[in-house]
Amino acid sequence: MLGDGKTNYFDFVYVDGSHQAPDVMCDAVLGFRLLKIDGFMAFDDYLWAEKLPYGQDPIRCPKPAIDACTNLYCRKLQIIPAPNMQLYVKKLSD
């Protein structure tokens, strides 16, 4: 299984790659479990949105998944704004 024996293992997790909300949500939830208390998680492309002829599709951008994750874990993390369309969080508890 992904991350076997690595719970609370990493000091820093960087979430970047897919811009699809379901992928970002999966990476965020798994990454949070792997992150040590007082560790940091960085989300890249927080405000990125694909230019589509019919407007913005919330499933095809990272922000809704990042917002869902930070809202669900709001008592376990501290949000740290960052430049360049990034968002950082510090894990406070499991």
C-alpha positions as CSV (number, residue, x, y, z in Angstrom):
1,M,0.0,0.0,0.0
2,L,1.2,3.5,-0.8
3,G,3.0,5.0,2.2
4,D,3.1,1.9,4.3
5,G,5.1,2.7,7.4
6,K,5.5,6.3,6.5
7,T,2.6,7.9,8.5
8,N,4.0,11.1,10.1
9,Y,7.3,10.6,8.2
10,F,7.9,13.6,6.0
11,D,8.8,17.2,7.0
12,F,7.6,18.6,3.7
13,V,5.1,17.5,1.1
14,Y,4.8,19.3,-2.2
15,V,1.5,18.8,-4.1
16,D,1.9,19.5,-7.8
17,G,1.3,17.6,-11.0
18,S,-2.3,17.0,-12.0
19,H,-4.6,20.0,-12.2
20,Q,-7.7,17.8,-11.9
21,A,-9.6,18.4,-8.6
22,P,-10.1,14.7,-7.8
23,D,-6.3,14.0,-8.2
24,V,-5.4,17.0,-6.1
25,M,-7.8,15.9,-3.4
26,C,-6.3,12.4,-3.3
27,D,-2.7,13.8,-3.2
28,A,-3.7,16.2,-0.4
29,V,-5.4,13.6,1.8
30,L,-2.6,11.0,1.4
31,G,0.1,13.7,1.8
32,F,-1.4,15.0,5.0
33,R,-1.3,11.5,6.5
34,L,2.4,11.2,5.5
35,L,3.3,14.6,7.0
36,K,4.8,15.0,10.4
37,I,3.2,17.3,13.0
38,D,4.9,20.7,12.5
39,G,5.6,19.7,8.9
40,F,4.6,21.8,5.9
41,M,2.6,21.0,2.8
42,A,2.8,23.2,-0.3
43,F,0.1,23.3,-3.0
44,D,1.2,24.6,-6.3
45,D,-1.1,26.3,-8.9
46,Y,-3.7,27.2,-6.3
47,L,-5.4,29.7,-8.5
48,W,-4.7,28.0,-11.8
49,A,-7.6,27.5,-14.2
50,E,-7.8,26.0,-17.6
51,K,-9.0,28.3,-20.3
52,L,-12.0,26.6,-21.8
53,P,-14.4,27.9,-24.5
54,Y,-17.4,27.6,-22.1
55,G,-15.8,29.0,-19.0
56,Q,-14.2,27.5,-16.0
57,D,-14.8,23.9,-15.0
58,P,-14.3,23.4,-11.2
59,I,-13.3,19.8,-11.7
60,R,-10.4,20.8,-14.0
61,C,-8.6,23.1,-11.6
62,P,-6.9,22.5,-8.2
63,K,-8.5,25.2,-6.1
64,P,-11.8,23.4,-5.2
65,A,-9.9,20.4,-3.9
66,I,-7.4,22.4,-2.0
67,D,-10.2,24.4,-0.4
68,A,-12.1,21.2,0.5
69,C,-9.0,19.8,2.1
70,T,-8.1,22.9,4.1
71,N,-11.7,23.2,5.2
72,L,-12.0,19.6,6.3
73,Y,-8.7,19.7,8.2
74,C,-9.2,23.2,9.5
75,R,-8.6,22.2,13.1
76,K,-5.4,20.3,12.3
77,L,-3.6,22.8,10.2
78,Q,-2.6,26.5,9.9
79,I,-2.9,28.1,6.5
80,I,0.2,30.1,5.4
81,P,-0.3,32.2,2.3
82,A,2.5,32.1,-0.2
83,P,3.4,34.0,-3.4
84,N,3.2,32.7,-7.0
85,M,-0.2,31.0,-6.8
86,Q,0.9,28.7,-4.0
87,L,-0.7,27.9,-0.7
88,Y,1.2,26.4,2.3
89,V,-0.2,24.7,5.4
90,K,1.5,23.7,8.6
91,K,0.2,20.4,10.2
92,L,-0.7,21.1,13.8
93,S,-2.1,17.6,14.8
94,D,-3.2,14.3,13.4
